Amino acid sequence: MEPAERDAFLAENKITAQMGKIVTEGYHALHLHHFYTAGADEVKCWTIRDGWTAPKAAGTIHTVRELPPKPANHAHTPN
């Protein structure tokens, strides 16, 4: 549904969108929290569980980061 069509539907039926509330309530029901990291050129949002310690949350962040490309597989040739 296009944004204008959605807005017209909501106005015609005198209702409001609830997607934000659904997401927020879902996070609470699953005991999840947002954790943000910020650098000079980007901000990222991570999902962590309620009660996690800082090292546990850090493990989530640091294991997801992008790894460098693997070197080409060169066959070993004997001399």
All heavy atoms as a GROMACS GRO file, in nm:
protein
  618
    1MET      N    1   0.085  -0.117   0.000
    1MET     CA    2   0.000   0.000   0.000
    1MET      C    3   0.090   0.124   0.000
    1MET      O    4   0.184   0.134   0.078
    1MET     CB    5  -0.089  -0.005   0.125
    1MET     CG    6  -0.185   0.110   0.138
    1MET     SD    7  -0.293   0.100   0.286
    1MET     CE    8  -0.405  -0.029   0.242
    2GLU      N    9   0.061   0.214  -0.087
    2GLU     CA   10   0.137   0.340  -0.096
    2GLU      C   11   0.110   0.426   0.028
    2GLU      O   12   0.000   0.418   0.085
    2GLU     CB   13   0.098   0.417  -0.222
    2GLU     CG   14   0.135   0.346  -0.351
    2GLU     CD   15   0.284   0.337  -0.371
    2GLU    OE1   16   0.357   0.432  -0.334
    2GLU    OE2   17   0.330   0.233  -0.422
    3PRO      N   18   0.206   0.510   0.068
    3PRO     CA   19   0.185   0.594   0.187
    3PRO      C   20   0.060   0.682   0.180
    3PRO      O   21  -0.015   0.692   0.278
    3PRO     CB   22   0.311   0.679   0.192
    3PRO     CG   23   0.416   0.596   0.125
    3PRO     CD   24   0.342   0.521   0.017
    4ALA      N   25   0.033   0.741   0.066
    4ALA     CA   26  -0.087   0.826   0.053
    4ALA      C   27  -0.214   0.742   0.068
    4ALA      O   28  -0.311   0.785   0.132
    4ALA     CB   29  -0.085   0.898  -0.081
    5GLU      N   30  -0.215   0.624   0.009
    5GLU     CA   31  -0.330   0.534   0.019
    5GLU      C   32  -0.350   0.489   0.164
    5GLU      O   33  -0.463   0.484   0.215
    5GLU     CB   34  -0.307   0.413  -0.071
    5GLU     CG   35  -0.422   0.318  -0.080
    5GLU     CD   36  -0.392   0.197  -0.168
    5GLU    OE1   37  -0.278   0.184  -0.216
    5GLU    OE2   38  -0.483   0.116  -0.185
    6ARG      N   39  -0.240   0.459   0.232
    6ARG     CA   40  -0.247   0.418   0.372
    6ARG      C   41  -0.303   0.531   0.458
    6ARG      O   42  -0.392   0.510   0.541
    6ARG     CB   43  -0.108   0.379   0.424
    6ARG     CG   44  -0.108   0.337   0.571
    6ARG     CD   45   0.032   0.308   0.620
    6ARG     NE   46   0.116   0.427   0.618
    6ARG     CZ   47   0.132   0.509   0.722
    6ARG    NH1   48   0.070   0.485   0.835
    6ARG    NH2   49   0.210   0.614   0.712
    7ASP      N   50  -0.253   0.653   0.437
    7ASP     CA   51  -0.300   0.769   0.513
    7ASP      C   52  -0.449   0.792   0.491
    7ASP      O   53  -0.523   0.822   0.586
    7ASP     CB   54  -0.220   0.894   0.477
    7ASP     CG   55  -0.076   0.885   0.522
    7ASP    OD1   56  -0.045   0.800   0.610
    7ASP    OD2   57   0.007   0.962   0.469
    8ALA      N   58  -0.494   0.777   0.367
    8ALA     CA   59  -0.636   0.795   0.336
    8ALA      C   60  -0.720   0.688   0.406
    8ALA      O   61  -0.826   0.718   0.463
    8ALA     CB   62  -0.659   0.791   0.186
    9PHE      N   63  -0.674   0.564   0.404
    9PHE     CA   64  -0.745   0.454   0.471
    9PHE      C   65  -0.756   0.480   0.621
    9PHE      O   66  -0.863   0.463   0.681
    9PHE     CB   67  -0.673   0.322   0.444
    9PHE     CG   68  -0.733   0.206   0.517
    9PHE    CD1   69  -0.844   0.140   0.467
    9PHE    CD2   70  -0.678   0.161   0.637
    9PHE    CE1   71  -0.899   0.033   0.535
    9PHE    CE2   72  -0.733   0.054   0.706
    9PHE     CZ   73  -0.844  -0.010   0.655
   10LEU      N   74  -0.646   0.521   0.683
   10LEU     CA   75  -0.646   0.547   0.827
   10LEU      C   76  -0.742   0.661   0.861
   10LEU      O   77  -0.819   0.651   0.957
   10LEU     CB   78  -0.505   0.580   0.876
   10LEU     CG   79  -0.402   0.467   0.868
   10LEU    CD1   80  -0.263   0.518   0.904
   10LEU    CD2   81  -0.441   0.350   0.956
   11ALA      N   82  -0.738   0.769   0.781
   11ALA     CA   83  -0.826   0.883   0.806
   11ALA      C   84  -0.973   0.846   0.786
   11ALA      O   85  -1.059   0.883   0.867
   11ALA     CB   86  -0.787   1.000   0.716
   12GLU      N   87  -1.001   0.773   0.679
   12GLU     CA   88  -1.139   0.734   0.649
   12GLU      C   89  -1.200   0.647   0.759
   12GLU      O   90  -1.317   0.659   0.793
   12GLU     CB   91  -1.141   0.657   0.516
   12GLU     CG   92  -1.278   0.611   0.472
   12GLU     CD   93  -1.271   0.533   0.341
   12GLU    OE1   94  -1.192   0.571   0.253
   12GLU    OE2   95  -1.344   0.433   0.330
   13ASN      N   96  -1.118   0.560   0.816
   13ASN     CA   97  -1.166   0.468   0.919
   13ASN      C   98  -1.143   0.519   1.061
   13ASN      O   99  -1.172   0.447   1.158
   13ASN     CB  100  -1.102   0.331   0.900
   13ASN     CG  101  -1.152   0.264   0.774
   13ASN    OD1  102  -1.265   0.218   0.769
   13ASN    ND2  103  -1.069   0.262   0.671
   14LYS      N  104  -1.089   0.641   1.072
   14LYS     CA  105  -1.063   0.704   1.201
   14LYS      C  106  -0.981   0.614   1.294
   14LYS      O  107  -1.017   0.590   1.409
   14LYS     CB  108  -1.193   0.747   1.266
   14LYS     CG  109  -1.269   0.849   1.185
   14LYS     CD  110  -1.396   0.891   1.251
   14LYS     CE  111  -1.462   0.993   1.158
   14LYS     NZ  112  -1.603   0.993   1.160
   15ILE      N  113  -0.872   0.561   1.237
   15ILE     CA  114  -0.782   0.475   1.314
   15ILE      C  115  -0.639   0.526   1.298
   15ILE      O  116  -0.612   0.611   1.212
   15ILE     CB  117  -0.791   0.327   1.269
   15ILE    CG1  118  -0.760   0.314   1.118
   15ILE    CG2  119  -0.928   0.269   1.300
   15ILE    CD1  120  -0.756   0.171   1.069
   16THR      N  121  -0.550   0.476   1.378
   16THR     CA  122  -0.408   0.512   1.367
   16THR      C  123  -0.326   0.385   1.347
   16THR      O  124  -0.366   0.276   1.388
   16THR     CB  125  -0.359   0.586   1.493
   16THR    OG1  126  -0.378   0.501   1.606
   16THR    CG2  127  -0.434   0.716   1.514
   17ALA      N  128  -0.210   0.401   1.285
   17ALA     CA  129  -0.120   0.288   1.263
   17ALA      C  130  -0.062   0.245   1.397
   17ALA      O  131  -0.033   0.327   1.483
   17ALA     CB  132  -0.009   0.328   1.166
   18GLN      N  133  -0.044   0.117   1.415
   18GLN     CA  134   0.004   0.062   1.542
   18GLN      C  135   0.133  -0.017   1.528
   18GLN      O  136   0.175  -0.086   1.621
   18GLN     CB  137  -0.104  -0.026   1.604
   18GLN     CG  138  -0.230   0.050   1.641
   18GLN     CD  139  -0.205   0.153   1.748
   18GLN    OE1  140  -0.144   0.123   1.850
   18GLN    NE2  141  -0.248   0.275   1.725
   19MET      N  142   0.199  -0.007   1.412
   19MET     CA  143   0.319  -0.087   1.391
   19MET      C  144   0.427  -0.058   1.495
   19MET      O  145   0.491  -0.150   1.547
   19MET     CB  146   0.376  -0.065   1.250
   19MET     CG  147   0.493  -0.156   1.217
   19MET     SD  148   0.458  -0.333   1.234
   19MET     CE  149   0.350  -0.358   1.098
   20GLY      N  150   0.448   0.068   1.528
   20GLY     CA  151   0.548   0.102   1.629
   20GLY      C  152   0.517   0.038   1.763
   20GLY      O  153   0.606  -0.015   1.831
   21LYS      N  154   0.390   0.039   1.801
   21LYS     CA  155   0.350  -0.022   1.928
   21LYS      C  156   0.368  -0.173   1.923
   21LYS      O  157   0.412  -0.234   2.021
   21LYS     CB  158   0.204   0.013   1.959
   21LYS     CG  159   0.159  -0.038   2.093
   21LYS     CD  160   0.019   0.008   2.127
   21LYS     CE  161  -0.019  -0.042   2.266
   21LYS     NZ  162  -0.151   0.003   2.305
   22ILE      N  163   0.337  -0.234   1.811
   22ILE     CA  164   0.353  -0.379   1.796
   22ILE      C  165   0.500  -0.418   1.813
   22ILE      O  166   0.533  -0.512   1.884
   22ILE     CB  167   0.298  -0.427   1.660
   22ILE    CG1  168   0.146  -0.413   1.658
   22ILE    CG2  169   0.340  -0.571   1.631
   22ILE    CD1  170   0.084  -0.430   1.521
   23VAL      N  171   0.588  -0.344   1.749
   23VAL     CA  172   0.732  -0.373   1.759
   23VAL      C  173   0.780  -0.354   1.902
   23VAL      O  174   0.849  -0.439   1.958
   23VAL     CB  175   0.812  -0.286   1.660
   23VAL    CG1  176   0.962  -0.298   1.686
   23VAL    CG2  177   0.778  -0.324   1.517
   24THR      N  178   0.742  -0.242   1.964
   24THR     CA  179   0.784  -0.215   2.102
   24THR      C  180   0.734  -0.321   2.198
   24THR      O  181   0.810  -0.372   2.281
   24THR     CB  182   0.734  -0.075   2.145
   24THR    OG1  183   0.789   0.022   2.057
   24THR    CG2  184   0.776  -0.043   2.287
   25GLU      N  185   0.607  -0.355   2.189
   25GLU     CA  186   0.550  -0.456   2.278
   25GLU      C  187   0.613  -0.593   2.253
   25GLU      O  188   0.635  -0.671   2.346
   25GLU     CB  189   0.399  -0.464   2.263
   25GLU     CG  190   0.327  -0.341   2.314
   25GLU     CD  191   0.351  -0.315   2.462
   25GLU    OE1  192   0.351  -0.412   2.542
   25GLU    OE2  193   0.370  -0.198   2.498
   26GLY      N  194   0.644  -0.623   2.127
   26GLY     CA  195   0.711  -0.748   2.095
   26GLY      C  196   0.849  -0.757   2.158
   26GLY      O  197   0.888  -0.860   2.214
   27TYR      N  198   0.923  -0.647   2.151
   27TYR     CA  199   1.055  -0.642   2.216
   27TYR      C  200   1.042  -0.666   2.366
   27TYR      O  201   1.118  -0.743   2.424
   27TYR     CB  202   1.123  -0.508   2.189
   27TYR     CG  203   1.222  -0.512   2.076
   27TYR    CD1  204   1.181  -0.523   1.945
   27TYR    CD2  205   1.358  -0.505   2.101
   27TYR    CE1  206   1.271  -0.527   1.841
   27TYR    CE2  207   1.450  -0.508   1.998
   27TYR     CZ  208   1.406  -0.520   1.869
   27TYR     OH  209   1.497  -0.524   1.766
   28HIS      N  210   0.946  -0.600   2.429
   28HIS     CA  211   0.927  -0.618   2.573
   28HIS      C  212   0.886  -0.762   2.606
   28HIS      O  213   0.937  -0.820   2.702
   28HIS     CB  214   0.822  -0.520   2.627
   28HIS     CG  215   0.869  -0.379   2.629
   28HIS    ND1  216   0.968  -0.333   2.713
   28HIS    CD2  217   0.833  -0.273   2.555
   28HIS    CE1  218   0.989  -0.205   2.693
   28HIS    NE2  219   0.909  -0.165   2.596
   29ALA      N  220   0.796  -0.819   2.528
   29ALA     CA  221   0.750  -0.956   2.554
   29ALA      C  222   0.864  -1.057   2.540
   29ALA      O  223   0.868  -1.158   2.611
   29ALA     CB  224   0.636  -0.991   2.458
   30LEU      N  225   0.957  -1.030   2.449
   30LEU     CA  226   1.070  -1.121   2.427
   30LEU      C  227   1.192  -1.084   2.511
   30LEU      O  228   1.297  -1.146   2.497
   30LEU     CB  229   1.107  -1.120   2.278
   30LEU     CG  230   1.000  -1.173   2.184
   30LEU    CD1  231   1.037  -1.148   2.039
   30LEU    CD2  232   0.975  -1.322   2.208
   31HIS      N  233   1.177  -0.983   2.596
   31HIS     CA  234   1.286  -0.937   2.685
   31HIS      C  235   1.409  -0.894   2.605
   31HIS      O  236   1.521  -0.932   2.634
   31HIS     CB  237   1.323  -1.046   2.787
   31HIS     CG  238   1.206  -1.094   2.866
   31HIS    ND1  239   1.151  -1.020   2.968
   31HIS    CD2  240   1.131  -1.206   2.856
   31HIS    CE1  241   1.048  -1.086   3.018
   31HIS    NE2  242   1.033  -1.198   2.951
   32LEU      N  243   1.384  -0.812   2.503
   32LEU     CA  244   1.491  -0.760   2.419
   32LEU      C  245   1.507  -0.611   2.440
   32LEU      O  246   1.413  -0.542   2.480
   32LEU     CB  247   1.460  -0.788   2.271
   32LEU     CG  248   1.442  -0.934   2.232
   32LEU    CD1  249   1.396  -0.944   2.087
   32LEU    CD2  250   1.569  -1.012   2.254
   33HIS      N  251   1.626  -0.562   2.414
   33HIS     CA  252   1.656  -0.420   2.425
   33HIS      C  253   1.738  -0.376   2.306
   33HIS      O  254   1.808  -0.455   2.245
   33HIS     CB  255   1.736  -0.389   2.553
   33HIS     CG  256   1.660  -0.415   2.677
   33HIS    ND1  257   1.570  -0.328   2.729
   33HIS    CD2  258   1.661  -0.522   2.760
   33HIS    CE1  259   1.518  -0.378   2.840
   33HIS    NE2  260   1.573  -0.496   2.860
   34HIS      N  261   1.733  -0.247   2.276
   34HIS     CA  262   1.818  -0.188   2.173
   34HIS      C  263   1.946  -0.138   2.239
   34HIS      O  264   1.944  -0.085   2.350
   34HIS     CB  265   1.748  -0.069   2.107
   34HIS     CG  266   1.629  -0.106   2.027
   34HIS    ND1  267   1.502  -0.072   2.066
   34HIS    CD2  268   1.616  -0.175   1.913
   34HIS    CE1  269   1.417  -0.118   1.977
   34HIS    NE2  270   1.483  -0.181   1.884
   35PHE      N  271   2.056  -0.156   2.169
   35PHE     CA  272   2.185  -0.104   2.213
   35PHE      C  273   2.246  -0.036   2.092
   35PHE      O  274   2.253  -0.095   1.984
   35PHE     CB  275   2.274  -0.220   2.260
   35PHE     CG  276   2.411  -0.177   2.302
   35PHE    CD1  277   2.432  -0.120   2.426
   35PHE    CD2  278   2.519  -0.193   2.217
   35PHE    CE1  279   2.559  -0.080   2.466
   35PHE    CE2  280   2.646  -0.154   2.255
   35PHE     CZ  281   2.666  -0.098   2.379
   36TYR      N  282   2.288   0.088   2.109
   36TYR     CA  283   2.337   0.165   1.996
   36TYR      C  284   2.488   0.186   2.006
   36TYR      O  285   2.541   0.207   2.116
   36TYR     CB  286   2.270   0.303   1.990
   36TYR     CG  287   2.122   0.295   1.964
   36TYR    CD1  288   2.031   0.291   2.069
   36TYR    CD2  289   2.074   0.289   1.835
   36TYR    CE1  290   1.895   0.282   2.045
   36TYR    CE2  291   1.938   0.280   1.811
   36TYR     CZ  292   1.849   0.277   1.916
   36TYR     OH  293   1.715   0.268   1.892
   37THR      N  294   2.555   0.178   1.892
   37THR     CA  295   2.696   0.216   1.883
   37THR      C  296   2.706   0.325   1.777
   37THR      O  297   2.630   0.326   1.681
   37THR     CB  298   2.786   0.097   1.844
   37THR    OG1  299   2.740   0.040   1.721
   37THR    CG2  300   2.785  -0.010   1.952
   38ALA      N  301   2.799   0.417   1.799
   38ALA     CA  302   2.813   0.528   1.704
   38ALA      C  303   2.960   0.551   1.674
   38ALA      O  304   3.045   0.544   1.763
   38ALA     CB  305   2.752   0.654   1.762
   39GLY      N  306   2.988   0.574   1.548
   39GLY     CA  307   3.122   0.608   1.504
   39GLY      C  308   3.115   0.739   1.428
   39GLY      O  309   3.012   0.804   1.421
   40ALA      N  310   3.228   0.776   1.370
   40ALA     CA  311   3.235   0.902   1.297
   40ALA      C  312   3.142   0.904   1.176
   40ALA      O  313   3.089   1.009   1.140
   40ALA     CB  314   3.379   0.928   1.253
   41ASP      N  315   3.120   0.788   1.115
   41ASP     CA  316   3.043   0.785   0.991
   41ASP      C  317   2.916   0.700   0.994
   41ASP      O  318   2.846   0.690   0.895
   41ASP     CB  319   3.132   0.736   0.876
   41ASP     CG  320   3.183   0.595   0.900
   41ASP    OD1  321   3.180   0.549   1.015
   41ASP    OD2  322   3.227   0.531   0.804
   42GLU      N  323   2.885   0.637   1.111
   42GLU     CA  324   2.765   0.554   1.114
   42GLU      C  325   2.715   0.533   1.257
   42GLU      O  326   2.790   0.546   1.353
   42GLU     CB  327   2.790   0.418   1.050
   42GLU     CG  328   2.886   0.331   1.128
   42GLU     CD  329   2.913   0.197   1.060
   42GLU    OE1  330   2.856   0.170   0.954
   42GLU    OE2  331   2.991   0.120   1.116
   43VAL      N  332   2.589   0.500   1.268
   43VAL     CA  333   2.527   0.461   1.394
   43VAL      C  334   2.459   0.327   1.368
   43VAL      O  335   2.392   0.309   1.266
   43VAL     CB  336   2.423   0.564   1.441
   43VAL    CG1  337   2.351   0.515   1.565
   43VAL    CG2  338   2.489   0.698   1.466
   44LYS      N  339   2.479   0.230   1.459
   44LYS     CA  340   2.417   0.098   1.443
   44LYS      C  341   2.333   0.067   1.565
   44LYS      O  342   2.364   0.109   1.676
   44LYS     CB  343   2.524  -0.010   1.426
   44LYS     CG  344   2.594  -0.002   1.292
   44LYS     CD  345   2.670  -0.129   1.266
   44LYS     CE  346   2.726  -0.123   1.126
   44LYS     NZ  347   2.772  -0.251   1.082
   45CYS      N  348   2.228  -0.008   1.543
   45CYS     CA  349   2.139  -0.053   1.650
   45CYS      C  350   2.152  -0.205   1.660
   45CYS      O  351   2.137  -0.276   1.560
   45CYS     CB  352   1.995  -0.014   1.619
   45CYS     SG  353   1.879  -0.070   1.743
   46TRP      N  354   2.179  -0.253   1.780
   46TRP     CA  355   2.195  -0.396   1.806
   46TRP      C  356   2.082  -0.441   1.898
   46TRP      O  357   2.035  -0.365   1.981
   46TRP     CB  358   2.328  -0.423   1.874
   46TRP     CG  359   2.444  -0.367   1.799
   46TRP    CD1  360   2.498  -0.242   1.812
   46TRP    CD2  361   2.518  -0.431   1.696
   46TRP    NE1  362   2.603  -0.227   1.724
   46TRP    CE2  363   2.617  -0.342   1.652
   46TRP    CE3  364   2.510  -0.557   1.637
   46TRP    CZ2  365   2.708  -0.374   1.552
   46TRP    CZ3  366   2.602  -0.588   1.537
   46TRP    CH2  367   2.698  -0.498   1.496
   47THR      N  368   2.043  -0.566   1.885
   47THR     CA  369   1.942  -0.622   1.974
   47THR      C  370   2.011  -0.714   2.073
   47THR      O  371   2.085  -0.804   2.034
   47THR     CB  372   1.837  -0.701   1.894
   47THR    OG1  373   1.776  -0.612   1.801
   47THR    CG2  374   1.732  -0.761   1.985
   48ILE      N  375   1.988  -0.688   2.202
   48ILE     CA  376   2.044  -0.772   2.308
   48ILE      C  377   1.932  -0.813   2.401
   48ILE      O  378   1.826  -0.752   2.405
   48ILE     CB  379   2.156  -0.699   2.386
   48ILE    CG1  380   2.105  -0.570   2.449
   48ILE    CG2  381   2.276  -0.673   2.295
   48ILE    CD1  382   2.204  -0.502   2.541
   49ARG      N  383   1.953  -0.918   2.479
   49ARG     CA  384   1.853  -0.968   2.573
   49ARG      C  385   1.862  -0.896   2.707
   49ARG      O  386   1.970  -0.855   2.749
   49ARG     CB  387   1.870  -1.117   2.595
   49ARG     CG  388   1.840  -1.198   2.471
   49ARG     CD  389   1.777  -1.330   2.509
   49ARG     NE  390   1.735  -1.399   2.390
   49ARG     CZ  391   1.611  -1.394   2.341
   49ARG    NH1  392   1.520  -1.325   2.402
   49ARG    NH2  393   1.580  -1.457   2.231
   50ASP      N  394   1.749  -0.885   2.772
   50ASP     CA  395   1.742  -0.828   2.906
   50ASP      C  396   1.832  -0.909   3.000
   50ASP      O  397   1.830  -1.031   2.997
   50ASP     CB  398   1.597  -0.832   2.955
   50ASP     CG  399   1.578  -0.762   3.086
   50ASP    OD1  400   1.656  -0.670   3.118
   50ASP    OD2  401   1.483  -0.798   3.158
   51GLY      N  402   1.910  -0.839   3.080
   51GLY     CA  403   1.994  -0.906   3.179
   51GLY      C  404   2.132  -0.943   3.131
   51GLY      O  405   2.213  -0.992   3.209
   52TRP      N  406   2.161  -0.924   3.004
   52TRP     CA  407   2.295  -0.956   2.956
   52TRP      C  408   2.396  -0.861   3.017
   52TRP      O  409   2.372  -0.742   3.033
   52TRP     CB  410   2.302  -0.944   2.804
   52TRP     CG  411   2.254  -1.066   2.732
   52TRP    CD1  412   2.190  -1.174   2.784
   52TRP    CD2  413   2.264  -1.090   2.592
   52TRP    NE1  414   2.159  -1.264   2.686
   52TRP    CE2  415   2.204  -1.215   2.567
   52TRP    CE3  416   2.317  -1.019   2.487
   52TRP    CZ2  417   2.198  -1.269   2.440
   52TRP    CZ3  418   2.310  -1.072   2.360
   52TRP    CH2  419   2.251  -1.197   2.337
   53THR      N  420   2.511  -0.914   3.048
   53THR     CA  421   2.621  -0.832   3.099
   53THR      C  422   2.687  -0.760   2.982
   53THR      O  423   2.666  -0.796   2.865
   53THR     CB  424   2.725  -0.920   3.169
   53THR    OG1  425   2.777  -1.013   3.073
   53THR    CG2  426   2.665  -0.996   3.287
   54ALA      N  427   2.769  -0.661   3.014
   54ALA     CA  428   2.839  -0.587   2.908
   54ALA      C  429   2.926  -0.679   2.822
   54ALA      O  430   2.924  -0.668   2.699
   54ALA     CB  431   2.922  -0.475   2.969
   55PRO      N  432   3.002  -0.774   2.881
   55PRO     CA  433   3.081  -0.863   2.795
   55PRO      C  434   2.995  -0.948   2.701
   55PRO      O  435   3.032  -0.973   2.587
   55PRO     CB  436   3.156  -0.952   2.895
   55PRO     CG  437   3.164  -0.870   3.019
   55PRO     CD  438   3.035  -0.793   3.022
   56LYS      N  439   2.880  -0.993   2.749
   56LYS     CA  440   2.790  -1.072   2.663
   56LYS      C  441   2.737  -0.987   2.548
   56LYS      O  442   2.735  -1.030   2.433
   56LYS     CB  443   2.673  -1.126   2.747
   56LYS     CG  444   2.570  -1.202   2.670
   56LYS     CD  445   2.614  -1.342   2.641
   56LYS     CE  446   2.499  -1.418   2.578
   56LYS     NZ  447   2.538  -1.549   2.536
   57ALA      N  448   2.696  -0.864   2.577
   57ALA     CA  449   2.648  -0.774   2.472
   57ALA      C  450   2.761  -0.742   2.374
   57ALA      O  451   2.740  -0.739   2.252
   57ALA     CB  452   2.594  -0.645   2.533
   58ALA      N  453   2.881  -0.721   2.426
   58ALA     CA  454   2.996  -0.693   2.339
   58ALA      C  455   3.025  -0.810   2.247
   58ALA      O  456   3.062  -0.792   2.132
   58ALA     CB  457   3.119  -0.660   2.423
   59GLY      N  458   3.004  -0.932   2.297
   59GLY     CA  459   3.025  -1.050   2.213
   59GLY      C  460   2.931  -1.051   2.093
   59GLY      O  461   2.968  -1.091   1.984
   60THR      N  462   2.810  -1.004   2.112
   60THR     CA  463   2.714  -0.996   2.001
   60THR      C  464   2.763  -0.896   1.898
   60THR      O  465   2.760  -0.922   1.778
   60THR     CB  466   2.576  -0.951   2.054
   60THR    OG1  467   2.529  -1.050   2.144
   60THR    CG2  468   2.478  -0.932   1.942
   61ILE      N  469   2.808  -0.783   1.944
   61ILE     CA  470   2.850  -0.677   1.853
   61ILE      C  471   2.977  -0.716   1.777
   61ILE      O  472   2.986  -0.700   1.657
   61ILE     CB  473   2.872  -0.546   1.932
   61ILE    CG1  474   2.739  -0.497   1.987
   61ILE    CG2  475   2.939  -0.440   1.845
   61ILE    CD1  476   2.751  -0.394   2.094
   62HIS      N  477   3.073  -0.771   1.846
   62HIS     CA  478   3.203  -0.796   1.784
   62HIS      C  479   3.208  -0.924   1.702
   62HIS      O  480   3.295  -0.937   1.617
   62HIS     CB  481   3.313  -0.794   1.890
   62HIS     CG  482   3.328  -0.658   1.951
   62HIS    ND1  483   3.374  -0.550   1.882
   62HIS    CD2  484   3.297  -0.613   2.075
   62HIS    CE1  485   3.372  -0.444   1.959
   62HIS    NE2  486   3.327  -0.480   2.077
   63THR      N  487   3.117  -1.017   1.720
   63THR     CA  488   3.117  -1.136   1.636
   63THR      C  489   3.041  -1.115   1.507
   63THR      O  490   3.054  -1.193   1.414
   63THR     CB  491   3.056  -1.259   1.708
   63THR    OG1  492   2.923  -1.228   1.747
   63THR    CG2  493   3.140  -1.298   1.828
   64VAL      N  494   2.964  -1.008   1.496
   64VAL     CA  495   2.883  -0.982   1.378
   64VAL      C  496   2.959  -0.897   1.277
   64VAL      O  497   2.927  -0.894   1.160
   64VAL     CB  498   2.750  -0.913   1.417
   64VAL    CG1  499   2.670  -0.874   1.296
   64VAL    CG2  500   2.670  -1.005   1.506
   65ARG      N  501   3.065  -0.830   1.322
   65ARG     CA  502   3.133  -0.737   1.232
   65ARG      C  503   3.186  -0.807   1.107
   65ARG      O  504   3.212  -0.926   1.106
   65ARG     CB  505   3.245  -0.664   1.305
   65ARG     CG  506   3.362  -0.752   1.337
   65ARG     CD  507   3.468  -0.671   1.406
   65ARG     NE  508   3.564  -0.766   1.462
   65ARG     CZ  509   3.645  -0.739   1.559
   65ARG    NH1  510   3.645  -0.622   1.614
   65ARG    NH2  511   3.729  -0.831   1.601
   66GLU      N  512   3.202  -0.731   1.006
   66GLU     CA  513   3.242  -0.783   0.876
   66GLU      C  514   3.387  -0.829   0.880
   66GLU      O  515   3.475  -0.757   0.928
   66GLU     CB  516   3.225  -0.674   0.770
   66GLU     CG  517   3.240  -0.725   0.630
   66GLU     CD  518   3.205  -0.618   0.529
   66GLU    OE1  519   3.108  -0.546   0.551
   66GLU    OE2  520   3.277  -0.610   0.428
   67LEU      N  521   3.412  -0.948   0.831
   67LEU     CA  522   3.548  -1.002   0.829
   67LEU      C  523   3.616  -0.965   0.698
   67LEU      O  524   3.551  -0.950   0.595
   67LEU     CB  525   3.544  -1.154   0.844
   67LEU     CG  526   3.482  -1.205   0.973
   67LEU    CD1  527   3.473  -1.357   0.970
   67LEU    CD2  528   3.563  -1.161   1.093
   68PRO      N  529   3.750  -0.953   0.700
   68PRO     CA  530   3.820  -0.922   0.575
   68PRO      C  531   3.809  -1.039   0.478
   68PRO      O  532   3.789  -1.154   0.519
   68PRO     CB  533   3.965  -0.901   0.620
   68PRO     CG  534   3.977  -0.969   0.750
   68PRO     CD  535   3.839  -0.967   0.812
   69PRO      N  536   3.823  -1.013   0.350
   69PRO     CA  537   3.812  -1.123   0.253
   69PRO      C  538   3.926  -1.224   0.272
   69PRO      O  539   4.036  -1.187   0.313
   69PRO     CB  540   3.823  -1.053   0.118
   69PRO     CG  541   3.877  -0.918   0.145
   69PRO     CD  542   3.848  -0.885   0.288
   70LYS      N  543   3.895  -1.349   0.245
   70LYS     CA  544   3.997  -1.454   0.256
   70LYS      C  545   4.094  -1.442   0.139
   70LYS      O  546   4.054  -1.408   0.028
   70LYS     CB  547   3.932  -1.592   0.254
   70LYS     CG  548   3.852  -1.622   0.377
   70LYS     CD  549   3.798  -1.763   0.370
   70LYS     CE  550   3.720  -1.794   0.496
   70LYS     NZ  551   3.672  -1.932   0.497
   71PRO      N  552   4.222  -1.475   0.164
   71PRO     CA  553   4.318  -1.471   0.053
   71PRO      C  554   4.284  -1.581  -0.048
   71PRO      O  555   4.222  -1.680  -0.016
   71PRO     CB  556   4.453  -1.496   0.120
   71PRO     CG  557   4.422  -1.555   0.253
   71PRO     CD  558   4.284  -1.510   0.290
   72ALA      N  559   4.330  -1.560  -0.170
   72ALA     CA  560   4.306  -1.658  -0.277
   72ALA      C  561   4.371  -1.790  -0.239
   72ALA      O  562   4.476  -1.793  -0.176
   72ALA     CB  563   4.360  -1.607  -0.408
   73ASN      N  564   4.306  -1.899  -0.276
   73ASN     CA  565   4.360  -2.032  -0.247
   73ASN      C  566   4.462  -2.068  -0.353
   73ASN      O  567   4.428  -2.097  -0.467
   73ASN     CB  568   4.245  -2.134  -0.244
   73ASN     CG  569   4.293  -2.270  -0.200
   73ASN    OD1  570   4.406  -2.286  -0.156
   73ASN    ND2  571   4.205  -2.368  -0.209
   74HIS      N  572   4.589  -2.065  -0.317
   74HIS     CA  573   4.696  -2.098  -0.411
   74HIS      C  574   4.745  -2.240  -0.380
   74HIS      O  575   4.778  -2.271  -0.267
   74HIS     CB  576   4.813  -2.000  -0.399
   74HIS     CG  577   4.775  -1.860  -0.435
   74HIS    ND1  578   4.752  -1.822  -0.564
   74HIS    CD2  579   4.752  -1.751  -0.360
   74HIS    CE1  580   4.720  -1.693  -0.567
   74HIS    NE2  581   4.717  -1.649  -0.443
   75ALA      N  582   4.749  -2.320  -0.481
   75ALA     CA  583   4.799  -2.457  -0.463
   75ALA      C  584   4.949  -2.452  -0.440
   75ALA      O  585   5.020  -2.374  -0.502
   75ALA     CB  586   4.766  -2.540  -0.586
   76HIS      N  587   4.996  -2.534  -0.349
   76HIS     CA  588   5.139  -2.540  -0.320
   76HIS      C  589   5.208  -2.625  -0.428
   76HIS      O  590   5.166  -2.735  -0.455
   76HIS     CB  591   5.163  -2.602  -0.181
   76HIS     CG  592   5.307  -2.618  -0.150
   76HIS    ND1  593   5.389  -2.511  -0.129
   76HIS    CD2  594   5.382  -2.729  -0.137
   76HIS    CE1  595   5.512  -2.554  -0.102
   76HIS    NE2  596   5.510  -2.687  -0.107
   77THR      N  597   5.309  -2.568  -0.488
   77THR     CA  598   5.384  -2.644  -0.589
   77THR      C  599   5.524  -2.671  -0.535
   77THR      O  600   5.593  -2.579  -0.491
   77THR     CB  601   5.395  -2.566  -0.722
   77THR    OG1  602   5.449  -2.439  -0.696
   77THR    CG2  603   5.258  -2.551  -0.786
   78PRO      N  604   5.564  -2.797  -0.531
   78PRO     CA  605   5.698  -2.830  -0.479
   78PRO      C  606   5.807  -2.773  -0.571
   78PRO      O  607   5.787  -2.759  -0.690
   78PRO     CB  608   5.700  -2.981  -0.476
   78PRO     CG  609   5.591  -3.027  -0.567
   78PRO     CD  610   5.492  -2.912  -0.576
   79ASN      N  611   5.922  -2.743  -0.512
   79ASN     CA  612   6.036  -2.690  -0.591
   79ASN      C  613   6.100  -2.795  -0.672
   79ASN      O  614   6.125  -2.900  -0.651
   79ASN     CB  615   6.138  -2.625  -0.498
   79ASN     CG  616   6.081  -2.498  -0.437
   79ASN    OD1  617   5.989  -2.440  -0.492
   79ASN    ND2  618   6.133  -2.459  -0.324
   0.00000   0.00000   0.00000
